[in-house]
Amino acid sequence: MITKEETLLFMKELNCLLNDYRKCLDSSVRDDIYKDILLISHVIQSSREKAKCL
């Protein structure tokens, strides 16, 4: 499980990636950014689900 501080860092990075995704015109780069968005979103969601179980 990740800490609250780590979650905040992931959320900040997610926000940056979303902004980059919106601005990006290169489809291959957008695909890579999208994969990163999904990965970080999954980490955040998994952490929240584990926290609920505790």
NUNUBA-569826 format. One record per residue: residue number from 0; residue in three letters; x, y, z of N, C-alpha, C in turn. Coordinates in Angstrom, 3 decimals. Layout:
REM residues N
+-----+------+----------+----------+----------+----------+----------+----------+----------+----------+----------+
!  nr ! rest !       nu !       nv !       nw !      cau !      cav !      caw !       cu !       cv !       cw !
+-----+------+----------+----------+----------+----------+----------+----------+----------+----------+----------+
! NUM !  ALA !        X !        Y !        Z !        X !        Y !        Z !        X !        Y !        Z !
...
+-----+------+----------+----------+----------+----------+----------+----------+----------+----------+----------+
This chain:
REM residues 54
+-----+------+----------+----------+----------+----------+----------+----------+----------+----------+----------+
!  nr ! rest !       nu !       nv !       nw !      cau !      cav !      caw !       cu !       cv !       cw !
+-----+------+----------+----------+----------+----------+----------+----------+----------+----------+----------+
!   0 !  MET !    0.852 !   -1.184 !    0.000 !    0.000 !    0.000 !    0.000 !    0.893 !    1.240 !    0.000 !
!   1 !  ILE !    0.453 !    2.274 !   -0.690 !    1.225 !    3.512 !   -0.743 !    0.711 !    4.489 !    0.317 !
!   2 !  THR !    1.595 !    5.385 !    0.721 !    1.238 !    6.359 !    1.750 !    0.399 !    7.487 !    1.161 !
!   3 !  LYS !   -0.158 !    8.304 !    2.037 !   -0.936 !    9.464 !    1.576 !   -0.061 !   10.415 !    0.775 !
!   4 !  GLU !    1.190 !   10.583 !    1.226 !    2.114 !   11.474 !    0.520 !    2.408 !   10.952 !   -0.882 !
!   5 !  GLU !    2.597 !    9.646 !   -0.988 !    2.837 !    9.048 !   -2.301 !    1.602 !    9.181 !   -3.192 !
!   6 !  THR !    0.436 !    9.008 !   -2.603 !   -0.803 !    9.171 !   -3.365 !   -0.906 !   10.585 !   -3.923 !
!   7 !  LEU !   -0.560 !   11.569 !   -3.108 !   -0.593 !   12.954 !   -3.579 !    0.387 !   13.170 !   -4.730 !
!   8 !  LEU !    1.562 !   12.574 !   -4.633 !    2.536 !   12.685 !   -5.724 !    2.002 !   12.044 !   -7.006 !
!   9 !  PHE !    1.394 !   10.872 !   -6.861 !    0.804 !   10.212 !   -8.030 !   -0.313 !   11.057 !   -8.634 !
!  10 !  MET !   -1.104 !   11.675 !   -7.799 !   -2.201 !   12.506 !   -8.300 !   -1.674 !   13.745 !   -9.027 !
!  11 !  LYS !   -0.610 !   14.330 !   -8.508 !   -0.002 !   15.477 !   -9.199 !    0.547 !   15.048 !  -10.553 !
!  12 !  GLU !    1.211 !   13.902 !  -10.576 !    1.751 !   13.399 !  -11.833 !    0.629 !   13.072 !  -12.812 !
!  13 !  LEU !   -0.440 !   12.526 !  -12.306 !   -1.597 !   12.224 !  -13.148 !   -2.144 !   13.501 !  -13.779 !
!  14 !  ASN !   -2.236 !   14.545 !  -13.004 !   -2.704 !   15.829 !  -13.522 !   -1.784 !   16.341 !  -14.627 !
!  15 !  CYS !   -0.483 !   16.240 !  -14.421 !    0.477 !   16.667 !  -15.455 !    0.314 !   15.836 !  -16.727 !
!  16 !  LEU !    0.149 !   14.536 !  -16.552 !   -0.025 !   13.676 !  -17.719 !   -1.309 !   14.002 !  -18.483 !
!  17 !  LEU !   -2.362 !   14.279 !  -17.758 !   -3.617 !   14.648 !  -18.423 !   -3.460 !   15.933 !  -19.226 !
!  18 !  ASN !   -2.759 !   16.889 !  -18.668 !   -2.497 !   18.135 !  -19.400 !   -1.645 !   17.874 !  -20.636 !
!  19 !  ASP !   -0.608 !   17.055 !  -20.469 !    0.242 !   16.710 !  -21.612 !   -0.557 !   15.999 !  -22.695 !
!  20 !  TYR !   -1.436 !   15.119 !  -22.277 !   -2.255 !   14.361 !  -23.226 !   -3.138 !   15.304 !  -24.046 !
!  21 !  ARG !   -3.743 !   16.255 !  -23.377 !   -4.621 !   17.206 !  -24.072 !   -3.856 !   18.053 !  -25.095 !
!  22 !  LYS !   -2.624 !   18.387 !  -24.777 !   -1.836 !   19.275 !  -25.637 !   -1.096 !   18.545 !  -26.759 !
!  23 !  CYS !   -0.898 !   17.262 !  -26.590 !   -0.054 !   16.503 !  -27.507 !   -0.760 !   16.268 !  -28.848 !
!  24 !  LEU !   -0.014 !   16.481 !  -29.914 !   -0.549 !   16.270 !  -31.258 !   -0.042 !   14.984 !  -31.908 !
!  25 !  ASP !    1.015 !   14.425 !  -31.365 !    1.618 !   13.203 !  -31.902 !    0.885 !   11.985 !  -31.334 !
!  26 !  SER !    0.256 !   11.221 !  -32.203 !   -0.584 !   10.114 !  -31.734 !    0.213 !    9.024 !  -31.013 !
!  27 !  SER !    1.428 !    8.764 !  -31.431 !    2.212 !    7.726 !  -30.750 !    2.611 !    8.176 !  -29.344 !
!  28 !  VAL !    2.914 !    9.450 !  -29.196 !    3.242 !    9.987 !  -27.872 !    1.985 !    9.999 !  -27.008 !
!  29 !  ARG !    0.864 !   10.369 !  -27.611 !   -0.414 !   10.348 !  -26.867 !   -0.722 !    8.943 !  -26.358 !
!  30 !  ASP !   -0.445 !    7.935 !  -27.170 !   -0.662 !    6.550 !  -26.744 !    0.195 !    6.210 !  -25.528 !
!  31 !  ASP !    1.438 !    6.634 !  -25.546 !    2.331 !    6.377 !  -24.408 !    1.854 !    7.117 !  -23.155 !
!  32 !  ILE !    1.435 !    8.349 !  -23.333 !    0.920 !    9.124 !  -22.195 !   -0.333 !    8.452 !  -21.639 !
!  33 !  TYR !   -1.190 !    7.988 !  -22.527 !   -2.422 !    7.321 !  -22.100 !   -2.113 !    6.075 !  -21.269 !
!  34 !  LYS !   -1.126 !    5.305 !  -21.697 !   -0.734 !    4.115 !  -20.941 !   -0.254 !    4.500 !  -19.538 !
!  35 !  ASP !    0.510 !    5.575 !  -19.452 !    0.974 !    6.056 !  -18.146 !   -0.195 !    6.515 !  -17.278 !
!  36 !  ILE !   -1.158 !    7.174 !  -17.896 !   -2.354 !    7.618 !  -17.167 !   -3.087 !    6.414 !  -16.592 !
!  37 !  LEU !   -3.264 !    5.379 !  -17.395 !   -3.943 !    4.174 !  -16.924 !   -3.181 !    3.507 !  -15.783 !
!  38 !  LEU !   -1.871 !    3.441 !  -15.920 !   -1.046 !    2.810 !  -14.895 !   -1.151 !    3.550 !  -13.562 !
!  39 !  ILE !   -0.984 !    4.858 !  -13.589 !   -1.047 !    5.644 !  -12.355 !   -2.458 !    5.609 !  -11.771 !
!  40 !  SER !   -3.456 !    5.669 !  -12.611 !   -4.838 !    5.581 !  -12.129 !   -5.082 !    4.255 !  -11.423 !
!  41 !  HIS !   -4.536 !    3.198 !  -11.985 !   -4.693 !    1.876 !  -11.381 !   -4.006 !    1.819 !  -10.012 !
!  42 !  VAL !   -2.823 !    2.381 !   -9.906 !   -2.099 !    2.397 !   -8.627 !   -2.902 !    3.144 !   -7.575 !
!  43 !  ILE !   -3.422 !    4.304 !   -7.935 !   -4.210 !    5.106 !   -6.989 !   -5.472 !    4.353 !   -6.581 !
!  44 !  GLN !   -6.177 !    3.796 !   -7.543 !   -7.419 !    3.079 !   -7.258 !   -7.163 !    1.853 !   -6.389 !
!  45 !  SER !   -6.140 !    1.106 !   -6.694 !   -5.808 !   -0.086 !   -5.907 !   -5.489 !    0.284 !   -4.469 !
!  46 !  SER !   -4.769 !    1.364 !   -4.305 !   -4.417 !    1.812 !   -2.966 !   -5.660 !    2.203 !   -2.175 !
!  47 !  ARG !   -6.580 !    2.867 !   -2.831 !   -7.830 !    3.267 !   -2.157 !   -8.654 !    2.056 !   -1.770 !
!  48 !  GLU !   -8.712 !    1.068 !   -2.633 !   -9.485 !   -0.141 !   -2.341 !   -8.875 !   -0.906 !   -1.169 !
!  49 !  LYS !   -7.550 !   -0.970 !   -1.125 !   -6.875 !   -1.663 !   -0.018 !   -7.090 !   -0.915 !    1.293 !
!  50 !  ALA !   -7.116 !    0.409 !    1.222 !   -7.319 !    1.212 !    2.430 !   -8.721 !    0.985 !    2.991 !
!  51 !  LYS !   -9.704 !    0.776 !    2.140 !  -11.080 !    0.524 !    2.592 !  -11.181 !   -0.798 !    3.349 !
!  52 !  CYS !  -10.347 !   -1.750 !    2.965 !  -10.394 !   -3.074 !    3.588 !   -9.759 !   -3.079 !    4.981 !
!  53 !  LEU !   -8.973 !   -2.081 !    5.268 !   -8.299 !   -2.063 !    6.574 !   -9.153 !   -1.570 !    7.677 !
+-----+------+----------+----------+----------+----------+----------+----------+----------+----------+----------+
